């Protein structure tokens, strides 16, 4: 059930739309930027990353007001992707998460604000490493 549902979500999320539980998704194509600062208005969206060069992403502060907000990064090119927490926030057991495997042009990670000051890691595909 989980794998089937996940596949369906990925298919729907590739173009935006609504999943089986009536959740709305917006896909944002970040193009070939080398640095992105995410704001709270960028949350609850899937961000498609087509960078060939290394990309550094700065996340917004994980505040209590944003509890439950999420962001998905979908890697579609060979460039390294690193997401950094803002300020003293954490991402699981570190302050950043990265995928540096050029061949993983299908890698994906979802980060969720699970408490103030912390981004939890939800389902991921590929080799994402926190540090």
Backbone as a chain_set.jsonl record, in Angstrom:
{"seq": "XXXXXXXXXXXXXXXXXXXXXXXXXXXXXXXXXXXXXXXXXXXXXXXXXXXXXXXXXXXXXXXXXXXXXXXXXXXXXXXXXXXXXXXXXXXXXXXXXXXXXXXXXXXXXXXXXXXXXXXXXXXXXXXXXXX", "coords": {"N": [[0.821, -1.19, 0.0], [1.879, 1.307, 0.907], [4.064, 1.759, -0.917], [2.707, 1.759, -3.377], [0.982, 3.946, -3.003], [2.873, 5.978, -2.62], [4.123, 5.993, -5.132], [1.983, 6.872, -6.672], [1.611, 9.424, -5.588], [4.039, 10.62, -6.359], [3.739, 10.588, -9.134], [1.518, 12.279, -9.472], [2.543, 14.575, -8.276], [4.504, 15.324, -10.042], [3.434, 16.96, -11.939], [1.868, 18.651, -10.551], [-1.254, 19.104, -8.778], [-3.84, 17.144, -7.284], [-3.732, 14.784, -4.675], [-4.725, 11.411, -3.685], [-5.778, 11.806, -1.161], [-6.808, 14.269, -1.261], [-4.954, 16.358, -1.015], [-3.382, 19.322, -1.944], [-0.903, 20.084, -4.354], [1.871, 22.002, -5.4], [4.167, 22.491, -7.954], [7.386, 23.736, -8.189], [9.667, 24.915, -10.401], [12.989, 25.229, -10.068], [14.951, 25.733, -11.866], [18.227, 26.49, -13.0], [19.617, 27.62, -10.882], [22.253, 28.523, -8.53], [22.17, 29.109, -5.913], [19.649, 29.268, -3.49], [17.243, 30.868, -1.525], [14.89, 29.839, 0.609], [11.59, 30.807, 1.418], [8.839, 31.23, 3.743], [6.595, 31.218, 2.124], [7.307, 29.503, 0.141], [7.02, 26.997, 1.107], [5.381, 23.766, 1.544], [5.379, 22.807, -1.017], [6.632, 21.227, -3.996], [9.872, 21.284, -5.075], [11.593, 21.398, -8.012], [14.765, 20.6, -9.027], [17.111, 21.501, -11.29], [19.824, 21.801, -11.566], [23.123, 21.823, -12.844], [25.506, 22.615, -11.862], [26.789, 22.885, -8.479], [24.308, 23.302, -5.951], [23.148, 25.375, -3.387], [20.923, 25.537, -0.776], [19.057, 27.569, 1.361], [17.115, 27.138, 4.13], [13.979, 28.333, 5.555], [13.499, 29.718, 8.895], [12.55, 27.312, 11.277], [9.792, 27.69, 12.706], [7.361, 27.719, 15.431], [4.941, 28.576, 14.441], [4.95, 27.602, 11.88], [4.717, 24.909, 12.11], [4.414, 21.607, 10.973], [4.572, 22.29, 8.323], [6.04, 21.583, 5.126], [8.602, 20.706, 2.742], [9.602, 19.606, -0.426], [12.384, 18.453, -2.198], [13.294, 17.723, -5.409], [15.643, 16.203, -7.259], [16.84, 16.671, -10.476], [19.027, 16.719, -12.097], [22.636, 16.469, -12.49], [24.021, 17.978, -10.583], [25.374, 18.704, -7.296], [23.34, 18.882, -4.358], [22.656, 20.81, -1.595], [21.016, 21.436, 1.379], [20.648, 23.848, 3.831], [20.058, 24.417, 7.279], [18.534, 27.218, 8.926], [19.914, 29.766, 10.978], [20.02, 28.647, 14.31], [18.673, 26.326, 13.866], [17.975, 22.799, 13.333], [18.515, 19.979, 11.166], [17.262, 17.038, 11.395], [19.758, 15.141, 12.734], [21.743, 16.989, 12.287], [22.909, 20.042, 10.704], [22.606, 20.384, 8.088], [21.635, 18.881, 4.934], [22.504, 16.735, 2.293], [22.84, 15.71, -1.149], [25.167, 14.241, -3.081], [25.583, 12.645, -5.234], [26.134, 12.286, -8.463], [24.893, 10.659, -10.403], [22.376, 10.23, -9.414], [19.845, 11.37, -10.514], [17.255, 11.314, -9.895], [16.803, 11.58, -7.298], [15.216, 12.427, -4.172], [13.959, 14.345, -1.457], [12.028, 14.975, 1.448], [11.421, 17.48, 3.735], [10.22, 18.244, 6.947], [8.749, 20.495, 9.213], [8.887, 19.573, 12.343], [8.962, 20.347, 14.939], [9.45, 23.419, 16.724], [12.385, 24.919, 15.605], [13.399, 22.64, 14.389], [13.863, 20.552, 11.577], [12.451, 17.714, 10.383], [13.145, 14.613, 8.698], [11.395, 13.251, 6.126], [9.934, 10.774, 3.93], [12.492, 9.698, 1.689], [14.344, 9.447, -1.356], [17.205, 8.029, -2.708], [20.657, 8.938, -1.932], [20.959, 10.736, 0.705], [22.643, 12.757, 2.976], [23.085, 13.808, 6.285], [24.752, 16.451, 8.022]], "CA": [[0.0, 0.0, 0.0], [2.712, 2.496, 0.99], [4.797, 1.975, -2.159], [1.753, 2.124, -4.419], [0.525, 5.302, -2.743], [4.016, 6.862, -2.858], [4.276, 6.115, -6.582], [0.892, 7.701, -7.16], [1.908, 10.791, -5.186], [5.112, 11.126, -7.205], [3.188, 10.826, -10.462], [0.693, 13.476, -9.392], [3.383, 15.707, -7.923], [5.338, 15.706, -11.176], [2.755, 18.003, -12.713], [0.977, 19.386, -9.661], [-2.582, 18.535, -8.776], [-4.392, 16.714, -6.008], [-3.527, 13.356, -4.466], [-5.907, 10.64, -3.306], [-6.323, 12.322, 0.09], [-7.225, 15.635, -1.558], [-3.941, 17.348, -0.692], [-3.006, 20.092, -3.123], [0.537, 20.21, -4.525], [2.367, 22.926, -6.398], [5.532, 22.179, -8.35], [8.159, 24.929, -8.498], [10.903, 24.572, -11.1], [14.021, 26.169, -9.645], [15.877, 25.971, -12.968], [19.65, 26.196, -12.855], [20.203, 28.498, -9.867], [23.3, 27.911, -7.709], [21.836, 29.403, -4.52], [18.231, 29.577, -3.32], [16.782, 31.087, -0.159], [13.484, 29.454, 0.697], [10.796, 31.579, 2.368], [7.667, 30.475, 4.199], [5.642, 31.07, 1.01], [7.797, 28.42, -0.717], [6.774, 25.72, 1.777], [4.246, 22.951, 1.1], [5.521, 22.696, -2.469], [7.703, 20.376, -4.505], [10.818, 22.099, -5.823], [12.346, 20.61, -8.985], [16.106, 21.171, -9.118], [17.74, 21.079, -12.545], [21.151, 22.398, -11.583], [24.282, 21.015, -13.21], [26.498, 23.034, -10.87], [26.348, 22.685, -7.094], [23.228, 24.175, -5.492], [23.039, 25.524, -1.939], [19.586, 26.003, -0.418], [18.895, 27.984, 2.748], [15.733, 26.941, 4.569], [13.494, 29.346, 6.503], [13.499, 29.288, 10.291], [11.496, 26.351, 11.623], [9.093, 28.292, 13.844], [6.151, 27.037, 15.897], [3.837, 28.977, 13.559], [5.047, 26.82, 10.639], [4.691, 23.495, 12.475], [3.723, 20.751, 10.006], [4.905, 22.684, 6.95], [7.0, 20.67, 4.511], [9.15, 21.075, 1.439], [10.228, 18.479, -1.111], [13.36, 18.772, -3.234], [13.422, 16.644, -6.387], [16.852, 16.425, -8.055], [16.641, 16.225, -11.856], [20.276, 16.884, -12.838], [23.797, 15.879, -11.816], [24.635, 18.857, -9.592], [25.204, 18.459, -5.859], [22.298, 19.677, -3.705], [22.821, 20.917, -0.147], [20.055, 22.304, 2.065], [21.158, 24.253, 5.138], [19.127, 24.99, 8.244], [18.723, 28.64, 9.174], [20.193, 30.088, 12.373], [20.385, 27.507, 15.157], [17.801, 25.192, 13.545], [18.601, 21.516, 13.007], [17.884, 19.055, 10.22], [17.468, 15.743, 12.065], [20.909, 15.127, 13.636], [22.762, 17.907, 11.798], [22.423, 21.363, 10.305], [22.444, 20.38, 6.633], [21.403, 17.591, 4.289], [23.041, 16.861, 0.939], [22.977, 14.591, -2.084], [26.303, 14.567, -3.943], [25.744, 11.543, -6.183], [25.756, 12.84, -9.764], [24.018, 9.749, -11.15], [21.037, 10.167, -8.811], [19.017, 12.45, -11.063], [15.896, 10.987, -9.476], [16.793, 11.664, -5.834], [14.174, 13.297, -3.628], [13.855, 14.365, 0.0], [11.006, 15.854, 2.012], [11.73, 17.966, 5.075], [8.998, 18.663, 7.633], [8.963, 21.149, 10.505], [8.2, 18.717, 13.311], [8.894, 21.142, 16.164], [10.18, 24.672, 16.549], [13.834, 24.743, 15.554], [13.825, 21.352, 13.836], [13.341, 19.966, 10.339], [12.529, 16.263, 10.34], [13.284, 14.055, 7.355], [10.307, 12.344, 5.792], [10.425, 9.854, 2.901], [13.517, 10.162, 0.754], [14.863, 8.532, -2.368], [18.586, 8.364, -3.005], [21.643, 9.023, -0.849], [20.975, 12.039, 1.364], [23.461, 12.649, 4.176], [23.068, 14.982, 7.148], [26.025, 16.786, 8.684]], "C": [[0.861, 1.249, 0.0], [3.425, 2.774, -0.328], [3.867, 2.389, -3.285], [1.305, 3.571, -4.239], [1.644, 6.295, -3.024], [4.217, 7.063, -4.351], [3.192, 7.009, -7.16], [1.133, 9.164, -6.797], [2.993, 11.393, -6.065], [4.603, 11.436, -8.6], [2.358, 12.101, -10.468], [1.569, 14.698, -9.163], [4.247, 16.181, -9.082], [4.712, 16.834, -11.983], [1.9, 18.902, -11.833], [-0.387, 18.729, -9.684], [-3.014, 18.154, -7.388], [-4.198, 15.22, -5.859], [-4.815, 12.698, -3.981], [-6.534, 11.112, -1.997], [-6.741, 13.785, -0.043], [-6.241, 16.693, -1.055], [-3.527, 18.039, -1.985], [-1.487, 20.228, -3.174], [0.847, 21.214, -5.618], [3.805, 22.543, -6.685], [6.219, 23.476, -8.759], [9.441, 24.476, -9.166], [11.937, 25.631, -10.77], [15.071, 26.406, -10.731], [17.304, 25.627, -12.613], [20.339, 27.111, -11.85], [21.304, 27.766, -9.101], [23.101, 28.204, -6.226], [20.373, 29.822, -4.459], [17.979, 29.809, -1.833], [15.287, 30.828, -0.145], [12.798, 30.345, 1.734], [9.583, 30.749, 2.776], [6.642, 30.301, 3.086], [6.066, 29.979, 0.033], [7.535, 27.043, -0.11], [5.518, 25.054, 1.241], [4.195, 22.856, -0.422], [6.659, 21.735, -2.787], [8.589, 21.245, -5.385], [11.666, 21.186, -6.706], [13.671, 21.323, -9.223], [16.806, 20.618, -10.348], [19.145, 21.642, -12.686], [22.228, 21.389, -11.979], [25.431, 21.349, -12.26], [25.934, 22.776, -9.474], [25.306, 23.73, -6.706], [23.202, 24.178, -3.973], [21.694, 26.181, -1.642], [19.595, 26.391, 1.055], [17.418, 27.895, 3.097], [15.285, 28.097, 5.46], [13.603, 28.821, 7.935], [12.317, 28.368, 10.544], [10.794, 26.849, 12.887], [7.858, 27.483, 14.222], [4.967, 27.37, 14.999], [3.813, 28.159, 12.273], [5.013, 25.315, 10.894], [3.848, 22.688, 11.486], [3.98, 21.131, 8.559], [6.012, 21.783, 6.43], [7.529, 21.283, 3.222], [9.821, 19.834, 0.86], [11.183, 19.021, -2.158], [13.511, 17.545, -4.119], [14.581, 16.997, -7.315], [16.651, 15.842, -9.45], [17.889, 16.393, -12.72], [21.431, 16.434, -11.947], [24.4, 16.726, -10.704], [24.381, 18.436, -8.157], [24.105, 19.365, -5.323], [22.546, 19.635, -2.204], [21.784, 21.883, 0.394], [20.579, 22.567, 3.468], [20.041, 24.798, 6.012], [19.499, 26.451, 8.473], [18.992, 28.864, 10.663], [20.632, 28.868, 13.156], [19.483, 26.298, 14.93], [18.623, 23.946, 13.227], [17.82, 20.834, 11.891], [18.223, 17.666, 10.748], [18.655, 15.852, 13.018], [22.026, 16.066, 13.195], [22.188, 19.283, 11.525], [22.287, 21.473, 8.792], [22.148, 18.962, 6.156], [21.825, 17.75, 2.835], [22.949, 15.551, 0.165], [24.067, 15.005, -3.056], [26.58, 13.469, -4.969], [25.218, 12.002, -7.541], [24.757, 11.966, -10.512], [22.592, 9.7, -10.597], [20.181, 11.361, -9.242], [17.54, 12.202, -10.805], [15.741, 11.134, -7.969], [15.766, 12.687, -5.356], [14.192, 13.209, -2.11], [12.755, 15.34, 0.4], [11.409, 16.194, 3.44], [10.454, 18.534, 5.678], [9.371, 19.356, 8.943], [8.169, 20.363, 11.54], [8.173, 19.307, 14.718], [9.689, 22.415, 15.912], [11.68, 24.397, 16.596], [14.311, 23.456, 14.921], [13.086, 20.975, 12.555], [13.524, 18.458, 10.435], [12.64, 15.809, 8.896], [12.186, 13.032, 7.156], [10.806, 11.429, 4.676], [11.481, 10.488, 1.993], [13.895, 9.039, -0.188], [16.29, 8.96, -2.66], [19.426, 8.484, -1.745], [21.726, 10.443, -0.309], [21.698, 11.875, 2.697], [23.35, 13.94, 4.981], [24.458, 15.212, 7.725], [25.839, 18.041, 9.506]], "O": [[0.631, 2.159, -0.796], [3.399, 3.905, -0.813], [4.201, 3.278, -4.069], [1.253, 4.334, -5.204], [1.395, 7.351, -3.606], [4.457, 8.186, -4.796], [3.463, 7.819, -8.046], [0.886, 10.051, -7.614], [2.887, 12.549, -6.475], [4.994, 12.443, -9.19], [2.485, 12.918, -11.38], [1.362, 15.74, -9.786], [4.678, 17.334, -9.096], [5.426, 17.587, -12.646], [1.267, 19.831, -12.337], [-0.646, 17.877, -10.533], [-2.598, 18.778, -6.411], [-4.462, 14.462, -6.792], [-5.858, 13.344, -3.88], [-7.709, 10.841, -1.749], [-6.996, 14.456, 0.957], [-6.648, 17.801, -0.707], [-3.346, 17.382, -3.011], [-0.852, 20.462, -2.146], [0.163, 21.265, -6.64], [4.58, 22.297, -5.76], [5.695, 24.228, -9.581], [10.223, 23.734, -8.572], [11.785, 26.793, -11.145], [15.99, 27.202, -10.533], [17.567, 24.595, -11.996], [21.541, 27.35, -11.965], [21.299, 26.538, -9.027], [23.778, 27.622, -5.379], [19.911, 30.626, -5.268], [18.443, 29.043, -0.988], [14.517, 31.521, -0.81], [13.356, 30.607, 2.8], [9.335, 29.684, 2.209], [5.888, 29.329, 3.099], [5.274, 29.57, -0.815], [7.802, 26.027, -0.752], [4.698, 25.685, 0.574], [3.124, 22.83, -1.029], [7.527, 21.47, -1.955], [8.11, 21.869, -6.332], [12.371, 20.309, -6.207], [13.698, 22.503, -9.576], [17.064, 19.418, -10.441], [19.601, 21.926, -13.793], [22.237, 20.251, -11.508], [26.226, 20.481, -11.9], [24.749, 22.485, -9.315], [25.41, 24.897, -7.087], [23.23, 23.121, -3.342], [21.37, 27.238, -2.182], [20.081, 25.637, 1.899], [16.575, 28.503, 2.438], [16.122, 28.772, 6.059], [13.779, 27.622, 8.154], [11.209, 28.625, 10.072], [11.162, 26.473, 14.0], [7.369, 26.669, 13.439], [4.08, 26.536, 14.812], [2.764, 28.036, 11.64], [5.257, 24.53, 9.978], [2.706, 23.045, 11.199], [3.64, 20.37, 7.653], [6.827, 21.279, 7.202], [6.974, 22.245, 2.691], [10.517, 19.104, 1.566], [10.842, 19.931, -2.912], [13.821, 16.456, -3.635], [14.51, 17.971, -8.066], [16.33, 14.663, -9.595], [17.825, 16.229, -13.939], [21.225, 16.064, -10.792], [25.227, 16.222, -9.943], [23.328, 17.889, -7.83], [23.955, 20.496, -5.784], [22.636, 18.56, -1.61], [21.68, 23.017, -0.073], [20.912, 21.638, 4.204], [19.183, 25.547, 5.545], [20.637, 26.861, 8.242], [18.371, 28.223, 11.51], [21.518, 28.132, 12.719], [19.518, 25.346, 15.709], [19.806, 24.03, 12.897], [16.629, 21.079, 11.7], [19.339, 17.18, 10.567], [18.578, 16.576, 14.011], [23.15, 15.949, 13.684], [21.13, 19.648, 12.037], [21.902, 22.52, 8.271], [22.377, 17.983, 6.868], [21.542, 18.773, 2.212], [22.977, 14.457, 0.73], [23.924, 15.994, -3.774], [27.683, 13.378, -5.507], [24.008, 12.096, -7.747], [23.866, 12.484, -11.186], [21.695, 9.175, -11.257], [19.847, 12.233, -8.441], [16.68, 12.819, -11.434], [14.677, 10.849, -7.421], [15.484, 13.673, -6.036], [14.413, 12.139, -1.543], [12.573, 16.386, -0.222], [11.699, 15.311, 4.246], [9.695, 19.226, 5.0], [10.211, 18.86, 9.694], [6.945, 20.467, 11.612], [7.447, 18.823, 15.586], [10.505, 22.476, 14.991], [12.177, 23.732, 17.505], [15.513, 23.191, 14.91], [11.862, 21.066, 12.466], [14.652, 17.981, 10.557], [12.269, 16.541, 7.978], [12.062, 12.073, 7.916], [12.018, 11.32, 4.491], [11.373, 11.646, 1.591], [13.783, 7.856, 0.133], [16.55, 10.149, -2.841], [18.974, 8.177, -0.642], [22.49, 11.26, -0.823], [21.397, 10.957, 3.46], [23.501, 15.034, 4.435], [25.237, 14.273, 7.893], [26.782, 18.504, 10.148]]}, "num_chains": 1, "name": "protein.A"}
